[in-house]
Amino acid sequence: MEQCWLLPFSISELSLPDDQKLGELLFNGFYPPVFDQPVQPVVWYVNYLRTYVERDVRQLKNITDLNTFERFLKLCAGRTGQLLNMSALAIEMGVDNKTIASWIGVLENSFIVYRLQPHHRNFNKRVVKMAKLYFYDTGLACSLLGIQNASQLQYHPLSGSLFENFVIGELVKSRFNRALGNNLYFWRDNVGHEIDVIIDHGTSLYPVEIKSGQTDDGRRTTVFGLRSSVMKPAILNL
C-alpha cells in the first residue's frame, strides 16, 4: 500500500483575503479545523494538544508522565529554527539523551516536528552536523509558546524564527504535495556563517536566504533567494 502524508494546508490550498496579514497567518496556523469550524485558534490548539498528548502519545510510545512530555513539547517550541542540541534538552528535562531522541522520534512520527538536516556535500569538516528543529504548523508552535493573539507576534523574540518556520514549512509541503521526497537542507559552519535553506536538485544547489519585510500596510512579506549559478536574486511574494 502506498504511503500518503497529509500535512496541514499550504498557502496554495487556501483562498485568503487580499488584506491577509502575516502575523495572523503565523498565529492561526494551517490545520483544517481552524478554517472550517467556528472556533478560535487559541482554543482549538489547546484542545488539540490535550488530545494529542493523552491519546496519540500513549499509542506511539509508552510515556507515563504526560505532564513531563507536555513540558518537553513547550521546550521544543522555544527552540524553533534552532540547532537541535539533544544533550542540552536532556539536561533541562532531567532525562538522558536516549529519552530525548525517543521523544523527538515520537514528535516526528506524529508529524508535529521535523528536522532540517545540514548539507555536507562539497563542504569541509567545519560544517555544523546538528539538525535544526521546526514545527509542521506555526499555529501549534504559537500555542505552545503561550502566544494569545496575532498582535503579540510583532514583538515576540521568536517572531523571526516562526516566520522562517513558515517559509520552510511551505517548501516542505510543496514537495510532499507533489509526491516528491524532501530535498531541503541548511548550511552553517563553525564560525556562524549560514544559509537558511539549500534546495538540492541533484546536479545543482539552490541556496535561499529568508528575510521578512513589509509594505506600509503590513500585508506583504518577501522571501529572497539567491541562485548560486547565476547570482541573481529571485523574489517570491507570499
Residue, then its C-alpha position, 0 to 999 in steps of 0.5 A: m500500500e502506498q504511503c500518503w502524508l497529509l500535512p496541514f494546508s499550504i498557502s496554495e490550498l487556501s483562498l485568503p483575503d487580499d488584506q491577509k496579514l502575516g502575523e495572523l497567518l503565523f498565529n492561526g496556523f494551517y490545520p483544517p479545523v481552524f478554517d472550517q469550524p467556528v472556533q478560535p485558534v487559541v482554543w482549538y490548539v489547546n484542545y488539540l494538544r490535550t488530545y494529542v498528548e493523552r491519546d496519540v502519545r500513549q499509542l506511539k510510545n509508552i510515556t507515563d508522565l504526560n505532564t513531563f512530555e507536555r513540558f518537553l513539547k513547550l521546550c521544543a517550541g522555544r527552540t524553533g529554527q534552532l540547532l537541535n542540541m539533544s544533550a542540552l534538552a536532556i539536561e533541562m528535562g532531567v532525562d538522558n539523551k536516549t529519552i530525548a531522541s525517543w521523544i523527538g522520534v515520537l514528535e516526528n512520527s506524529f508529524i508535529v516536528y521535523r528536522l532540517q538536516p545540514h548539507h555536507r556535500n562539497f563542504n569541509k569538516r567545519v560544517v555544523k552536523m546538528a539538525k535544526l528543529y521546526f514545527y509542521d504548523t506555526g499555529l501549534a508552535c504559537s500555542l505552545l509558546g503561550i502566544q494569545n493573539a496575532s498582535q503579540l507576534q510583532y514583538h515576540p523574540l521568536s517572531g523571526s524564527l516562526f516566520e522562517n518556520f513558515v517559509i520552510g514549512e511551505l517548501v516542505k509541503s510543496r514537495f510532499n504535495r507533489a509526491l516528491g521526497n524532501n530535498l531541503y537542507f541548511w548550511r552553517d559552519n563553525v564560525g556562524h556563517e549560514i544559509d537558511v535553506i539549500i534546495d538540492h536538485g541533484t546536479s545543482l544547489y539552490p541556496v535561499e536566504i529568508k528575510s521578512g519585510q513589509t509594505d506600509d500596510g503590513r500585508r506583504t512579506t518577501v522571501f529572497g533567494l539567491r541562485s548560486s549559478v547565476m547570482k541573481p536574486a529571485i523574489l517570491n511574494l507570499 
